[in-house]
């Protein structure tokens, strides 16, 4: 989270009154993340998060907000958007689209145990199944078309070995995307960004899944790959932690078993997930936006993950022939 648009106490107080949320008691800028402006706000009715959207268009946002409302209604612990008097979830503040969601209890586990990985794996499967009857459609906006647009933007900043890695990986992902095996994968709403800082725990109990603003409709296997690349890798070297990975997948399959087709393509989708975040971090590092509070993430972390994942190509040979 970051602050691109400054909101004063008085501005926030007036805005929250239109939502019948009572008197504002405190407002605090959130740090971490790089997409939207976020504030913690406390009112006489409870604790909330106020978000102003800096990149997403107004017509894109209903998908995310109604997905959160849909999942919350099915018992998934996600932030529930606060409606106005007319029932609208999306609002306006300082000329920006804005939303207020309830603030979930718990804290991040940045050094997760096997138990934490199991909890995330099982909850991700529950989330996927809960979204099956969600009736809105929106493509994953950080999918292959976005990669194609972003590669020329970051290309001038790369070393030769990085360009070789990026070129070969893009070629592989295009071939995967065109394969009948990929076309047969289960699809639906995905979180798309289920990292350690987007999950809350009370001890080993998962209490919240945050930040759905990279959600979209894509393969559930890609969503698993995104999660495995954060929860089940060594944070220093990017090497896979196979013990945590096995625990995560076992827990996921306790809710939704993976067909053999999905198991066979999982390495390719883990590579796709690593590529996506390498590209986005390269863009944010080399083509940054201005913000009052902004912390850019190291793109080298996902480059290292991608290089480790790229070593496991044997099981993809049949698909790539």
N, C-alpha and C positions, 0 to 999 in steps of 0.2 A: 504494500500500500504506500501511497505517496500523497503529497499535497501540491497540486498544480493550480488549484483555485482556492484562494483564501476566503474563508467564511468566518465572519465575526460572531461573537456571542449573540448580539442583538439580531443579526440576520438569521441565525439558526433558530433562535427563540420564536421569531415571527413565523418562520416556515413551519415549525413543529406545531404551533397553535392551529394552523390550518388542517392538521391531521388529527386534531383532538387528542394530542399526546401529553397535555398538561404543561406545567411550567418547566423550562429548562433549568437544570441545576448546575451542569458542568459540560464543557466541550473540550476535547483533547485531540489534536492531530495524531494520526496513526503513521508509523514509519514502517518501511519494508514493502516490497513490491513496487511495480513501476507503471501500472496501467491507469488507475483511477485516483481521484481525491477521496480520502476516507477520514472520518472523524468518529471517535467514540463520543456518544452523547448520553447523558443521564437526565431523565426527567422525573417528575413526581409519579409517573406511571411505570417506570422501569428503565432498563439499560438497553441501548440500541447502538447500531452502527449507521451513520449517514454516509452515503456514497454519492459523489457526483461523477458522472461518466465523461471521460475525456476523449476517448477514441471511438467508442461504439455509437452508432447512429440510433436515433430514437426509434426507428422502425425495426431495429434488430433486438431491442431490449425486451419486448414482451415475451419472447421465447424463453429467456433466462428467468425472468421474474415469475412467470406462470409455471415454469418447470419447478422452481423452488417451492412454490405454493402447492403444486401437485405432489411433490415428494414429501413435504411436511405433512400433508393430509394422509399419507400412507405410512406414517410412522418412521420415516427416515429423518434423523436429527440434522436438519439443515435450517439456515436462517429463513424465517417466514416474513415476506414483505408486508409492510403495514399499508392498508388501503386508506384512501381519503373518504370523504363522506359519500362520494358517488361510487365507491368500490374500486376506483382506479389504483393500480399498484405503482405506476410510473408518474413522477411529478417533475416540476421544474424549480430550479434554484440558481440564481445568478446566471440565467441564460443557459444552464446545462441541464440535461436529464438527470434526475436524482431519484433515489430510493432510500427508504429507511427500513431496516430489518432488525428483528430482535437479536440481542447479543447472547450467544450461547455460552454456557459455563464450561470450564475446563482449561487445559493448557496444552501447548504443543509438546510433543516428545521428539526432540531433535536427535536423541540417541535411542532409537526404538529397540525394544527387546523382541524376541520371537513372538511373545504374546501380543505385543502391539501390532506386529505384522499380520498375525492371524486375525486380529480384530478388524484391521483395514481390509484384508482380503474378503472376509465374510460380508462386511458392510458394502463393499463395492458391488458384490454380486446381488445383494438385496436392492441396492440402488438401481442396477441395470434392470432387474425384474420389475421393480416398482414403476419404471418409466415406460414399460411396454405399451401401456394404454394412453400415454400422453399424446394428444392429438395435434400438437403444433410441430412443424418441420423447419429445421434450419441446418444447413450444412456446417460441418466443422470449419470455421473460418481460418484455422491454422493448418489446414490440410495441404495436399499436394499442389493445388493452384497457387496458394500463398507461398509455398516453398519456391515455386518457379519464379514468382515475382521478386522474392527476396534475394535469391542467389546473386543476380547482377548487382544488387545494392551493396552487398558485403564483399563481393569478389575482389575489388581493388585493395582491400585491407588484409588479404590472406597471403601466407607464404606459399611457395610452390607445393610443398607436401600437403598443406591444408587444401589447396585447390584440387590436388589429385584425389584426396579423400572425398571431398564434396562432390566432385564430378562422378566418381565411380558409384557413390552411394545414391545420388540422384538417378543414375541410370538403373541401378538395381530396383529402387522404389517405383520407378515408372513401369518396369517389367512386372513387378509384383502386382501393382494396381490394375494391370491389364489381364491378369491371369484369371481363369475360371475358379481356381481355388479361393482367391481373394473375394470374388464376387459372391461366393456361397457363404461367407462369414455372417454370423448373427450381428444385427445392427439395431441401433436405437439411440436414445439420448445418452451421452457420456458426460462425465465431469470434465475431462480433458486437462486437468491441472492438479491432480490429487497428490500433492507433495506434503511433506511433513509439516510445513507451516500452514497447511490448509485443513488440518485435522486436530481436533481437541480430545483430550482424555481426562478422566478422573481416575487416577491410578492406571489400571489396565483396561478400564471400561471406556469405550469410545463414546463421547458425548456430543460431537459435532463435526460436520463436514462443511467447510466454508468455501466462498469464492467460486461461484458458478459462471463467471463471466468469460470463460473459455469453453463453455459447454457447447454442444452441437450434436447433430446426428452423425454417427460414424460407427465403425466396428467396435464392438465391446472389447475385442482383443487388443485394439490399439490403446484403449483406456487402461487395460491391464498392463500393457507395456510401459505406459507413462508412469504408473504407480511403481512397478518393479524397479524402474530406473532411478527412483529416489529412495524408496523404503528398503531396498535389498541390494544396495551397492555400498562399497567402501567410499566414504565421503572425501577421503584424501586422494586416492588413486583412481577411483571410478571402477574398481574391479567388482564383479558380481559376488555377492554373498550368497552362495548356493543353499546354505542352511535356511536363512531367512526367506529366500525365494521359494523354496519347497514348502515352507510353512504357510506363506501367503497363498500360493496356488492351491494347496490342500484345503485351506479354509474357504477360498472362493468356491472350490468344487463341492464343498459340503452344502452349498446353497444352489449353485448352478454348475453341474458337471460340464467339462469342456469336451466336445467331440474331438476325435483324432485329427480331423482337418484343422481345428483351431490350435491344437498342441503343435502340429507340424509347422504352422505359420508364426507361432509366437516369437521365435528369434528375429524374424523379419520385421515384425511390428514393434519389437523392442528397439530395433535399429531405427525404424521410422520415428519413434518417439524421441530417441536421442538426437536425431537429425533436426527435428522440429525445434527443440529447445536450444540446440547449438545455434541454429540460424537466428532465432529470436534474440538470444543473448548477444550474438555478434552485431545484430542491427542496433540493439539498445546501447551497446558499448560505443560503436563507431558513429552512430547517427542518433545521438541522444536528444531528448526534449528537455526543456527547462522545467524545473519544479522546485518548490520551496524545500521539500524533503524528498530526496531521491537517492536510492542506493542501487547501483547497477550490479548485476550478478556476473560472475566470472564465466565467460563462454568456454574457457578451457576445460571446465569440469565435464561438460557434455561432449566435448571433443574426445576426451579420454574415455568416457563411457562408450561412445560410438566406436572408437578403435578397439576396445575390448570386445564389444558385441560383434564387430565385423569379422572376428576370428572364427565364429561359429557359422560357417556357410554350408557345411556338408549336407545337412538335411534339406537345404533349399535346392539342391541340384535338379531334382525331378521337375520342380516348378519352373526353373530357369532354363531348361533345355530348349 
